[in-house]
Amino acid sequence: MSDAYQEGSGRRRPHPRSMADPFLEFDLARELDQLHCEPEPASGQNAKTLVKYDDFRIVLTALRAHTRIPGHWTRGRISLQTVQGHIRVRALGRTFDLPAGGLLALDQDVSHDLEALEDSAFLLTIAWPGRESA
């Protein structure tokens, strides 16, 4: 996942404010519009980290229809919340359909893969166990 391309520079997009302030507020429609205005990566996916604390992340990810993210896992617990489109997640021998508004939480170390059934966007939240803020 790209945490971000800045057009014409080949560098990551600048983050205008800290991603770990005492409070963070977002307009998800605006954030998605910004992702969609960027050059479309060949992978069919683009992502932007919205929140980045030592033990907690929230990443907004946009996927082109039929884009797949192959099997992977994380040591932290995660949630996937579809904010646009429809995604399908396979984990623990099950298939979870997540249309817009759908939410799935997975425990740590659970292998999963993901597919966008149509142009889609989701929020990925990751919480790591036992990490303390510096």
C-alpha positions in Angstrom: 0.0 0.0 0.0 1.3 3.4 -0.9 1.1 5.8 1.9 1.3 8.2 -0.7 2.5 9.6 -3.8 3.1 13.3 -4.4 2.4 14.0 -8.1 5.5 14.7 -10.1 8.0 14.3 -7.3 8.2 10.5 -6.8 8.0 11.2 -3.0 5.4 10.6 -0.4 2.7 13.2 0.0 3.4 15.7 2.8 1.3 15.5 5.9 0.3 19.0 6.8 -0.2 18.2 10.5 0.9 15.7 13.0 -0.7 12.3 12.7 -0.5 11.9 16.5 -2.0 15.1 17.9 -4.1 14.9 21.1 -7.2 15.0 18.7 -7.6 14.4 15.0 -10.7 15.0 13.0 -11.3 14.0 9.3 -13.7 14.6 6.5 -13.5 11.1 4.9 -15.2 12.3 1.7 -12.5 15.0 1.3 -9.7 12.5 2.1 -11.1 10.1 -0.5 -11.4 12.9 -3.1 -7.7 13.6 -2.5 -6.8 10.0 -3.0 -8.8 9.8 -6.2 -7.1 12.9 -7.6 -3.7 11.3 -7.3 -2.2 9.4 -10.3 -3.6 5.8 -10.1 -1.0 3.4 -9.1 -0.5 0.3 -11.3 -1.4 -1.9 -8.3 -4.9 -0.5 -8.3 -4.6 0.6 -4.7 -3.7 3.8 -2.9 -3.6 4.5 0.8 -3.1 7.4 3.2 -2.3 7.0 6.9 -4.6 9.3 8.8 -3.6 8.5 12.4 -0.2 7.2 13.5 0.4 6.6 17.2 3.0 4.1 18.4 0.3 1.5 19.2 -2.5 2.5 16.9 -3.0 3.3 13.2 -5.9 4.3 10.9 -5.3 4.0 7.2 -7.7 5.0 4.4 -7.3 2.7 1.4 -8.9 3.1 -2.0 -9.0 0.1 -4.4 -9.9 -0.2 -8.0 -12.5 -2.8 -8.8 -11.1 -6.4 -8.8 -7.9 -5.4 -7.1 -6.7 -8.1 -4.7 -4.5 -7.8 -1.6 -3.0 -11.3 -1.2 -2.8 -13.2 2.1 -1.1 -11.3 4.9 -1.4 -10.8 8.7 -0.4 -8.4 11.4 0.6 -8.8 15.0 -2.1 -6.3 16.0 -5.8 -6.6 16.1 -7.4 -4.9 13.0 -10.8 -3.7 11.8 -11.8 -3.1 8.3 -14.7 -0.7 7.7 -16.0 -0.3 4.1 -16.8 3.4 3.5 -17.4 3.1 -0.3 -18.1 0.2 -2.6 -17.9 -3.5 -1.6 -15.0 -5.6 -0.4 -14.7 -9.3 0.3 -12.3 -10.6 3.0 -11.3 -14.2 3.4 -10.1 -15.3 6.8 -10.3 -18.3 9.1 -11.9 -20.5 6.4 -14.7 -18.0 5.9 -15.7 -15.3 3.4 -16.9 -12.0 4.7 -18.8 -9.6 2.4 -18.4 -6.0 3.4 -20.6 -3.6 1.4 -20.4 0.1 2.3 -21.1 0.4 6.0 -19.8 -3.1 6.8 -17.3 -3.7 9.6 -15.1 -6.7 10.3 -12.7 -7.1 13.3 -10.0 -9.7 13.3 -7.8 -10.8 16.1 -4.0 -10.6 16.0 -2.1 -13.0 13.8 -5.1 -13.9 11.6 -4.1 -14.4 8.0 -6.5 -12.8 5.6 -6.8 -11.6 2.0 -9.0 -9.0 0.5 -10.6 -8.2 -2.9 -12.5 -5.1 -4.1 -15.7 -6.3 -5.9 -16.2 -2.8 -7.3 -14.3 0.5 -6.9 -14.1 0.7 -3.1 -12.5 2.4 -0.1 -12.1 1.2 3.5 -10.6 2.2 6.8 -8.0 -0.1 8.2 -7.5 0.3 12.0 -4.6 -1.5 13.6 -4.0 -1.8 17.4 -0.8 -3.5 18.6 -0.8 -5.4 21.9 1.7 -4.4 24.6 3.1 -1.3 22.9 3.6 1.8 25.0 3.8 5.3 23.8 7.3 6.8 23.8 
